[in-house]
Amino acid sequence: MNALADFLKAQAPNKPVADVLADIFRKRIMDGEYLPGERLVEADLTKLYGVSRGPIREAIRRLIAEGLVEAEKHRSPTVKGLDQAQFQEMFEIRGVLEGYGAALAARNVTDAAKRKALKEEAQKWRSGVYSSAPEVFVAANTRFHDEIGVLANRELLATQIRMLAIPGYKAVFEPLLQPEEMARSSVDHADILELIAKGDATAAEARMRSHVQNSGARVGAKYSDQLFDRRLRELERLRGLDSFKSD
C-alpha cells in the first residue's frame, strides 16, 4: 500500500475515499494536470492511488455528473473539452450565479470583525500585492471566489457553480494573464469585497456579475482549442519519456 493510499484511508473516517478522490481529480482537472481530451483509465488510477476500482469509479461518476468528465461506451471516461461558444456561455452563467452569491454574502456578513477583515483583504487587492505573477494571481483569485462562496452559505449554489468549472483553466490560461488583465481584475475584487463589507447586496451582485462576464469575454477572446491540444500532446510526450525511463 503506498503513502497516498494510506492518506486516503486516514481521511475515510470523516470523509469517504470516493469523496477524497473526487476532490483530487476535480482539482487536477482544473489545474490542467488532467487536460481536456485525456482519458481517465481505471487501471492506471487504481495503481497510482493504491485503492480498489470501486472508489475510483464512484469518484469518476461524480465528475461525470458535474460535467467535467464525459462517459463513452466501451472506452475510458474522458476529461471534457469546451469549444469557444461553450466557454463563453459558461462564464455568462457563472456571472449570474456568482453575482447572486455575492449578494447573499453581503446580506450574511454582519460581524464587525469579518467586515474589517474583508476591507483589509480589499486593500491587498487594490495595492496589487496579488498581481506580482500569474501563478500568484491565479491562486489568490481562486481563494477570492471560494471565500465569497463560503460567505454565501448555499451548498446548492456552490454545487451549481462547481458544475460550471472550466477544465484546464488554470494551466492553459495562466500564461495568458498579462499585467493589465491582473490589475483590472484586482480592482474588481477590491470593489466587490468592499461592497460586501458594506452590506450592499444589490451593488455587490451587479459588480460580481459584470466582473465574471467581462473577464470571461476578455480571456475568451484569446481562447483556442489548440491551447488544450498542444498541452495534451506535450503532456503525453513527457509521460511517455517517464515510462521509458522507468522501464
C-alpha positions as CSV (number, residue, x, y, z in Angstrom):
1,M,0.0,0.0,0.0
2,N,1.5,3.3,-1.0
3,A,1.7,6.5,1.1
4,L,-1.1,8.1,-0.9
5,A,-3.4,5.2,-0.2
6,D,-2.6,5.5,3.5
7,F,-3.5,9.1,3.3
8,L,-6.8,8.3,1.7
9,K,-7.6,5.7,4.3
10,A,-6.8,8.2,7.0
11,Q,-9.4,10.5,5.6
12,A,-12.0,7.8,5.3
13,P,-13.4,8.0,8.9
14,N,-14.5,11.6,8.3
15,K,-14.8,11.5,4.5
16,P,-15.5,8.6,2.1
17,V,-12.5,7.6,0.0
18,A,-14.6,8.3,-3.1
19,D,-15.2,11.9,-1.9
20,V,-11.4,12.5,-1.4
21,L,-10.6,11.0,-4.8
22,A,-13.3,13.2,-6.5
23,D,-11.8,16.3,-4.8
24,I,-8.3,15.3,-6.1
25,F,-9.5,14.5,-9.6
26,R,-11.5,17.8,-9.7
27,K,-8.5,19.9,-8.7
28,R,-6.2,18.1,-11.2
29,I,-8.7,18.8,-14.0
30,M,-9.0,22.4,-13.0
31,D,-5.2,22.8,-12.7
32,G,-4.7,21.2,-16.1
33,E,-2.8,18.1,-14.7
34,Y,-5.6,16.2,-16.4
35,L,-6.3,18.1,-19.6
36,P,-9.4,18.1,-21.9
37,G,-9.3,15.0,-24.1
38,E,-7.3,13.0,-21.6
39,R,-8.6,9.6,-20.7
40,L,-9.0,8.5,-17.0
41,V,-8.1,4.9,-17.1
42,E,-9.3,3.0,-14.1
43,A,-6.4,0.5,-14.0
44,D,-3.9,3.4,-14.0
45,L,-5.7,5.3,-11.4
46,T,-6.1,2.2,-9.2
47,K,-2.4,1.6,-9.4
48,L,-1.5,5.3,-8.8
49,Y,-3.7,5.8,-5.7
50,G,-3.4,2.3,-4.3
51,V,-7.2,1.8,-3.9
52,S,-9.7,-0.6,-5.4
53,R,-11.7,0.2,-8.5
54,G,-14.9,0.9,-6.6
55,P,-14.0,4.3,-5.2
56,I,-12.3,5.3,-8.4
57,R,-15.5,4.5,-10.4
58,E,-17.6,6.4,-7.9
59,A,-15.3,9.5,-8.0
60,I,-15.4,9.5,-11.8
61,R,-19.2,9.1,-11.8
62,R,-19.5,12.3,-9.7
63,L,-17.3,14.2,-12.1
64,I,-19.4,13.0,-15.0
65,A,-22.5,14.3,-13.1
66,E,-20.7,17.6,-12.7
67,G,-19.9,17.8,-16.4
68,L,-16.2,17.7,-16.0
69,V,-15.8,14.2,-17.5
70,E,-17.5,12.5,-20.4
71,A,-18.5,8.9,-20.4
72,E,-18.1,7.0,-23.7
73,K,-19.3,3.5,-24.4
74,H,-16.6,0.8,-24.3
75,R,-13.9,3.5,-23.7
76,S,-12.4,5.1,-20.6
77,P,-14.0,8.3,-19.5
78,T,-12.5,11.5,-20.9
79,V,-11.9,14.9,-19.4
80,K,-14.5,17.1,-21.1
81,G,-13.4,19.7,-23.6
82,L,-15.1,23.0,-24.5
83,D,-15.4,25.0,-27.7
84,Q,-15.2,28.8,-27.7
85,A,-19.0,29.2,-27.6
86,Q,-19.4,26.9,-24.6
87,F,-16.5,28.6,-22.9
88,Q,-18.2,32.0,-23.2
89,E,-21.6,30.7,-22.2
90,M,-20.2,29.1,-19.0
91,F,-18.8,32.5,-18.0
92,E,-22.1,34.2,-18.6
93,I,-24.0,31.7,-16.4
94,R,-21.3,31.8,-13.8
95,G,-21.7,35.6,-13.7
96,V,-25.3,35.3,-12.8
97,L,-24.7,32.6,-10.1
98,E,-21.7,34.2,-8.6
99,G,-23.4,37.6,-8.6
100,Y,-26.2,36.0,-6.6
101,G,-23.6,34.5,-4.3
102,A,-22.0,38.0,-3.7
103,A,-25.5,39.4,-2.8
104,L,-26.0,36.6,-0.3
105,A,-22.5,37.2,1.2
106,A,-23.3,40.9,1.6
107,R,-26.5,40.0,3.5
108,N,-24.8,37.4,5.6
109,V,-21.8,39.4,6.8
110,T,-23.0,41.2,9.9
111,D,-20.0,40.7,12.2
112,A,-17.8,43.8,12.6
113,A,-14.6,41.7,12.7
114,K,-15.4,40.0,9.5
115,R,-16.3,43.3,7.8
116,K,-12.9,44.6,8.9
117,A,-11.1,41.5,7.5
118,L,-12.9,41.9,4.1
119,K,-11.8,45.6,3.9
120,E,-8.2,44.6,4.7
121,E,-8.3,42.0,2.0
122,A,-9.8,44.5,-0.4
123,Q,-6.8,46.8,0.3
124,K,-4.4,44.0,-0.5
125,W,-6.1,43.5,-3.9
126,R,-6.1,47.3,-4.5
127,S,-2.4,47.6,-3.7
128,G,-1.5,45.0,-6.4
129,V,0.1,42.5,-3.9
130,Y,-1.6,39.6,-5.8
131,S,-0.6,40.8,-9.3
132,S,3.2,40.1,-9.0
133,A,3.0,37.0,-11.1
134,P,0.3,34.9,-12.9
135,E,0.7,31.9,-10.6
136,V,0.2,34.2,-7.5
137,F,-2.8,35.8,-9.1
138,V,-4.5,32.5,-10.1
139,A,-4.1,31.1,-6.6
140,A,-5.4,34.3,-5.0
141,N,-8.3,34.5,-7.5
142,T,-9.4,31.0,-6.6
143,R,-9.3,31.9,-2.9
144,F,-11.3,35.1,-3.6
145,H,-14.2,33.2,-5.3
146,D,-14.1,30.4,-2.8
147,E,-14.3,32.7,0.2
148,I,-17.4,34.5,-1.3
149,G,-19.0,31.1,-1.8
150,V,-18.4,30.3,1.8
151,L,-19.9,33.6,2.9
152,A,-22.9,33.0,0.7
153,N,-23.5,29.8,2.6
154,R,-25.6,28.0,0.0
155,E,-24.5,24.5,-0.8
156,L,-26.8,24.1,-3.8
157,L,-25.4,27.3,-5.3
158,A,-21.9,26.1,-4.7
159,T,-22.7,22.8,-6.4
160,Q,-24.1,24.5,-9.5
161,I,-21.0,26.8,-9.7
162,R,-18.7,23.8,-9.5
163,M,-20.6,22.2,-12.3
164,L,-19.6,25.2,-14.5
165,A,-15.9,24.8,-13.8
166,I,-13.6,25.3,-16.8
167,P,-11.4,22.2,-17.3
168,G,-7.7,23.0,-17.6
169,Y,-8.4,26.7,-17.0
170,K,-5.5,27.3,-14.6
171,A,-2.8,25.5,-16.6
172,V,-3.9,26.8,-20.0
173,F,-4.8,30.4,-19.3
174,E,-2.3,31.2,-16.6
175,P,0.3,32.1,-19.3
176,L,-2.2,34.4,-21.0
177,L,-2.7,36.6,-17.9
178,Q,-1.0,39.9,-18.8
179,P,-0.2,42.6,-16.1
180,E,-3.1,44.8,-17.3
181,E,-5.6,41.9,-17.0
182,M,-4.4,41.1,-13.5
183,A,-4.5,44.7,-12.5
184,R,-8.1,45.2,-13.8
185,S,-9.4,42.1,-12.0
186,S,-7.6,43.1,-8.8
187,V,-9.6,46.4,-8.8
188,D,-12.8,44.4,-9.4
189,H,-12.1,42.1,-6.5
190,A,-11.3,45.0,-4.2
191,D,-14.6,46.8,-5.2
192,I,-16.6,43.6,-4.6
193,L,-15.1,42.9,-1.2
194,E,-15.8,46.5,-0.1
195,L,-19.4,46.3,-1.2
196,I,-19.9,43.0,0.6
197,A,-18.3,44.6,3.7
198,K,-20.8,47.5,3.4
199,G,-23.7,45.1,3.2
200,D,-24.7,46.5,-0.2
201,A,-26.2,43.3,-1.7
202,T,-27.6,45.0,-4.9
203,A,-24.3,46.6,-5.8
204,A,-22.2,43.6,-4.9
205,E,-24.3,41.4,-7.1
206,A,-24.1,43.7,-10.1
207,R,-20.3,44.2,-9.6
208,M,-19.6,40.5,-9.4
209,R,-21.8,39.6,-12.3
210,S,-20.1,42.2,-14.6
211,H,-16.7,41.1,-13.3
212,V,-17.1,37.5,-14.2
213,Q,-18.8,38.0,-17.5
214,N,-16.3,40.7,-18.6
215,S,-13.3,38.6,-17.5
216,G,-14.7,35.7,-19.5
217,A,-15.2,37.9,-22.6
218,R,-11.6,39.1,-22.4
219,V,-10.0,35.8,-21.7
220,G,-12.3,34.1,-24.2
221,A,-11.1,36.3,-27.0
222,K,-7.7,34.6,-26.5
223,Y,-9.2,31.1,-26.5
224,S,-8.0,28.4,-28.8
225,D,-8.7,24.7,-29.0
226,Q,-5.0,24.4,-29.9
227,L,-4.0,25.6,-26.5
228,F,-5.5,22.4,-25.0
229,D,-4.4,20.2,-27.8
230,R,-0.8,21.4,-27.6
231,R,-0.7,21.0,-23.8
232,L,-2.2,17.5,-24.1
233,R,0.3,16.4,-26.7
234,E,3.2,17.7,-24.7
235,L,1.9,16.0,-21.5
236,E,1.6,12.7,-23.3
237,R,5.1,13.0,-24.6
238,L,6.5,13.7,-21.2
239,R,4.6,10.8,-19.7
240,G,6.0,8.6,-22.4
241,L,9.5,9.6,-21.6
242,D,8.9,8.9,-17.9
243,S,7.5,5.5,-18.7
244,F,10.6,4.8,-20.9
245,K,13.0,5.8,-18.1
246,S,11.2,3.5,-15.6
247,D,11.4,0.6,-18.0
